[in-house]
Amino acid sequence: MTKSLLLLFLLVVFISCSSAPEIVPDKGAVYGTISAESHKDILAKASKNKDGIYKKKGGIIFTEKMVNYQQLKELFVCLIDPSSTGGRDHLLIANDNNMSHRSLAIGKSDRLSILNNSSATLTFFLAGKNDAIQVYSPIKPGERSALKVGLEGDLELGSDENESLRTTLLSRRGLVGQQHSSGDQYSFSNLRPGQYKILFWFWRLGLVEKDIIIKAGENIKLNQVLSVDKILESKNEP
């Protein structure tokens, strides 16, 4: 029995250690876990066994109209790499009633393609601040169109013909993004030593932005929980 417990312990240690990127002598890395949770006041009430939306033994009963943050699948971890010039490819699929993604993090100068999987010809546009706009050429059913993203900031992708086809975008120069579900691990490895920014973003909450310094031969572990209170309290500092 003791031997089995020891093996189990060693296995857990091995798995937790293997989640960290390999140490590279001249490069560095940042890794960790991204997750989301409800506001701290809601969690506190749940822990006191309140009635209503709270379970008798603590916890929250989520209804269809509530956001279950622990089950979110469009959390983004983004590294702002000063040396990146963009040029990555992204694909969105338009159906009759919705888009394949409700949100997307993208680098300025990346290429954003839209495949029209609906039954009608669609004209899409990217809208930013100060009436800045980029317009796609009309896309017939079964076809696709692409453009080089020239806008930065919080953007909205929309369609002239169908208001339900919308995607919220976060665009920054040098942005390299990863999409994760709540509780997933992320990793950016083989980074040149220097100063970077890392963003943790969910479109309905906002983002947390932190400065990090990558050193040669070192890995940084940085976990982040996204919630309303944590984003409001964040000063975008490490």
C-alpha positions in Angstrom: 0.0 0.0 0.0 2.8 2.4 1.0 4.7 1.6 -2.2 1.5 2.3 -4.3 1.1 5.7 -2.7 4.7 6.5 -3.3 4.4 5.6 -7.0 1.2 7.7 -7.2 3.0 10.7 -5.6 6.0 10.4 -8.0 3.6 10.2 -10.9 1.8 13.4 -9.8 5.1 15.2 -9.3 6.3 14.0 -12.8 3.1 15.3 -14.5 3.2 18.7 -12.8 6.9 19.1 -13.6 6.4 18.0 -17.2 3.9 20.8 -17.8 6.8 23.3 -17.6 8.6 24.1 -20.8 12.1 22.6 -21.3 14.9 24.9 -20.1 16.8 26.3 -23.2 20.2 27.9 -22.4 19.8 31.1 -24.6 16.1 31.4 -24.4 13.3 31.8 -21.9 9.6 30.9 -21.4 6.5 31.9 -19.6 3.8 29.3 -18.7 0.9 28.8 -16.3 -2.8 28.2 -16.0 -5.6 30.5 -17.2 -9.0 30.2 -15.6 -12.2 32.2 -14.9 -14.5 32.4 -12.0 -17.5 34.3 -10.7 -17.2 37.6 -8.7 -15.7 37.0 -5.3 -18.9 38.3 -3.5 -21.0 35.6 -5.3 -18.4 32.9 -4.3 -18.5 34.2 -0.7 -22.3 33.9 -0.6 -22.2 30.4 -2.1 -19.8 29.3 0.6 -22.3 30.4 3.3 -25.0 28.0 2.0 -27.5 30.7 0.9 -30.7 29.9 -0.8 -31.8 30.9 -4.3 -29.1 30.3 -6.9 -26.8 28.8 -4.2 -26.6 25.2 -3.4 -27.4 24.0 0.1 -23.9 22.6 0.5 -22.2 25.6 -1.0 -21.5 26.4 -4.7 -23.6 28.0 -7.4 -26.5 26.7 -9.4 -26.0 28.2 -12.9 -29.1 28.9 -15.0 -29.2 29.3 -18.8 -29.1 33.1 -18.4 -25.9 33.0 -16.2 -22.3 32.8 -17.3 -20.6 29.6 -15.9 -17.1 31.0 -15.9 -15.5 27.6 -15.1 -16.8 26.2 -18.4 -15.7 29.1 -20.6 -13.9 28.0 -23.8 -12.8 31.4 -25.3 -10.2 32.6 -22.9 -7.2 34.1 -24.6 -3.6 34.4 -23.4 -1.6 36.8 -25.6 2.0 37.6 -25.7 3.0 41.0 -27.1 6.3 40.3 -28.8 8.1 43.5 -30.0 10.0 41.6 -32.7 6.8 40.1 -34.2 5.7 41.7 -37.5 2.4 39.8 -37.8 1.4 37.8 -40.8 -0.3 34.9 -39.1 -3.4 33.4 -40.6 -6.8 33.2 -38.9 -10.1 31.7 -40.1 -13.7 32.6 -39.1 -16.7 30.6 -40.5 -20.0 32.4 -41.0 -23.1 30.2 -40.7 -26.7 31.3 -41.1 -27.2 32.3 -37.5 -23.8 32.7 -35.9 -20.0 32.9 -36.3 -17.6 30.0 -35.5 -16.0 32.3 -32.8 -17.6 34.9 -30.6 -14.2 36.4 -29.9 -10.7 36.3 -31.3 -7.3 37.8 -30.4 -5.3 38.8 -33.4 -2.1 40.6 -34.2 -2.1 43.7 -36.3 -1.0 42.8 -39.9 -2.3 39.3 -39.4 -4.4 37.8 -42.2 -8.1 37.2 -41.2 -10.1 35.0 -43.6 -13.9 34.5 -43.5 -15.5 31.4 -45.0 -19.2 31.9 -45.9 -21.0 28.8 -44.9 -24.4 30.5 -45.0 -27.0 30.5 -47.7 -26.6 34.2 -48.6 -24.0 36.5 -49.9 -22.4 38.5 -47.1 -20.4 41.7 -46.8 -18.2 41.9 -43.6 -16.5 44.8 -42.0 -14.0 45.5 -39.2 -14.9 48.5 -37.1 -12.6 50.2 -34.5 -12.4 53.5 -32.7 -12.9 56.9 -34.3 -15.0 55.4 -37.1 -12.0 53.4 -38.4 -13.2 50.6 -40.7 -12.0 47.9 -43.1 -14.4 46.3 -45.5 -14.3 42.8 -47.0 -15.4 42.2 -50.6 -18.8 40.5 -50.8 -18.5 36.7 -50.1 -20.8 34.3 -51.9 -22.0 31.1 -50.2 -19.2 28.5 -50.2 -16.5 31.1 -50.9 -14.1 33.0 -48.7 -12.4 36.4 -48.5 -9.4 37.7 -46.6 -7.8 41.0 -45.5 -4.7 42.2 -43.7 -5.8 43.6 -40.4 -4.7 47.2 -40.1 -6.6 48.3 -37.1 -5.6 48.0 -33.4 -7.6 47.9 -30.1 -11.1 46.5 -29.4 -12.6 45.7 -32.8 -16.0 44.5 -33.9 -16.5 42.2 -37.0 -20.0 42.5 -38.4 -22.1 41.8 -41.5 -24.2 44.3 -43.4 -26.8 41.7 -44.2 -27.0 39.8 -40.9 -26.7 41.5 -37.5 -26.4 38.1 -35.7 -23.0 37.5 -37.4 -20.6 39.3 -35.0 -17.2 38.6 -33.5 -15.4 40.7 -31.0 -11.7 41.1 -31.7 -8.7 42.2 -29.7 -6.0 43.5 -32.0 -2.5 44.6 -30.9 0.8 45.1 -32.8 3.0 42.1 -32.1 0.3 40.0 -30.5 0.6 36.3 -30.5 -2.5 34.7 -29.0 -3.6 31.3 -27.7 -7.2 30.3 -27.1 -7.9 28.1 -24.1 -10.7 26.8 -21.9 -10.9 27.7 -18.3 -8.4 25.7 -16.3 -6.1 25.0 -19.3 -2.4 25.4 -19.3 -0.7 27.8 -21.7 3.0 28.1 -22.7 5.1 30.5 -24.7 8.6 29.0 -25.1 11.9 29.7 -27.0 11.6 33.5 -26.3 14.5 35.8 -26.7 15.5 37.5 -23.5 13.9 40.9 -23.1 10.7 42.7 -21.9 7.3 41.5 -23.0 3.7 42.1 -22.1 1.3 39.3 -21.5 -2.5 39.7 -21.7 -5.2 37.5 -20.3 -8.6 38.3 -22.0 -12.2 37.3 -22.1 -14.4 39.5 -24.3 -17.2 39.8 -21.7 -14.9 40.7 -18.8 -12.0 42.6 -20.2 -8.3 41.9 -19.8 -5.4 41.8 -17.3 -2.1 43.1 -18.7 1.2 42.4 -17.1 4.8 43.2 -17.9 7.3 40.4 -17.7 11.1 40.1 -18.2 12.3 37.0 -20.0 15.8 35.9 -19.0 18.0 33.4 -20.8 17.8 29.9 -19.3 14.8 30.8 -17.1 11.1 30.0 -17.2 8.4 32.2 -15.5 5.3 30.5 -14.1 2.4 32.9 -14.1 -1.1 31.8 -13.3 -4.1 34.1 -13.9 -7.8 33.9 -12.9 -10.2 36.2 -14.7 -13.2 37.6 -12.9 -15.0 40.9 -12.7 -13.4 41.9 -9.4 -9.8 40.9 -10.4 -10.0 42.9 -13.7 -11.4 45.9 -11.9 -8.6 45.7 -9.3 -5.9 45.1 -11.8 -3.5 48.0 -12.5 -1.9 46.0 -15.4 1.2 45.4 -13.3 3.0 42.1 -12.7 
